[in-house]
Amino acid sequence: MSEQVCPKTWMAESILVTVFCCLPFGIAGIVFASKVSSLYAAGNYEAALQASKDAGKWTKIGFIVGLVVIVLYLLVYGAAFFSMLN
């Protein structure tokens, strides 16, 4: 029987999303990411895998939401700027 490798933690990505994109979803990603290694070390591979999936989900949601908010921000302020020029 082969040894199962530790699932991806998503910690670095979660921290970057928290700092640059979307604070609430990034924090959720960090919470789940912090559980992956400890669950794996305790021998609970299935829970570690689920925590990794949850961390990835919240990190991706935070990135997408942050990206959408930034694009909307640029569109609104760009439209305001160009309307001032006319």
Beta strands, then each sheet from edge to edge (+ up, - down):
end
